[in-house]
Amino acid sequence: MKLLILAVGQRMPTWINDGYNEYVKRMPREMRIQLVELKPDRRASGTTAAQVKSIERDRILAAIPTHAIAWALDERGEQFGTLELADHLRKTQETGSDICFIIGGADGLHDDVKRRGNKLFSLSRLTLPHGLVRVILAEQLYRAWSVMQNHPYHRE
């Protein structure tokens, strides 16, 4: 199973890249994480958040693999504990499907992207910096994998 992270935003600070890469390198070959960075639209004077989200929507929808299950990240989405996330990953892995996690830009995700998602998923009710979400998501995916493998990384 491939875990694809579509993220609006480029040129992250070094500490974001280092944190993200730390967890990606821990993942096994059979559950690799791949990051696809999408160019954010600039909010120029006179451009509204809705216009920016519409432009980013088109880039996101074009980048979602047709065969993948899409999970749109949004603070109003469904929250899982680690064991529940591991169970979702296990069940998806059994189907042979890939999962595409979608992280929006500074203005969030367009409603069309949320509707396209098979699941609206929340890491937290807090609004988090989008770069930090990459790190947290990668760590949680590694943690869920460790649960699936009975690896001692996660402790209950």
C-alpha positions, 0 to 999 in steps of 0.5 A: 500500500502506498500512502500519498500525501498531497500538500499545498505548499512548497519550500518548507523550513528545514526543521519541517523537512527533517521531521517529516523525513525522519518518519518517512525513512522508518516506514517499511517498503510495503507501506511507503509514504510519498509527498507531492507538493502542490504550488499554493496560489498567492493571495494578491490584493483583490484576491479572495480566499474563495478564489484562492481555494478554487484555484488550489482545488483544481490542482488538488483534484487533478493530483489525486490518483483515481484508484486511491482512497482520498482522506481530506484533512480538516479540523472538523473531520472525524478524529481517530485514536492511534489504534483506530487509525491502525485499524483503518490502515490495516483494512485498507491494506487488505483491499489493496488500495492506496490512501491519498491524504490531502493537506490544504493551503493557508485558506484550507480546502475547497468544499469540492475537495472535501466532498471528493474525499472518501473521508474527512479526517482531523488530526486535531481540532486545533488549527495547525501550521500546514508544514507541521501537519506533514510531520504529525501525519507522517509520525502518526502513520509510522505509529499506526504501522508500528501498532500493526506490527506489534512494534514497541514504538507505541505504548498503551 
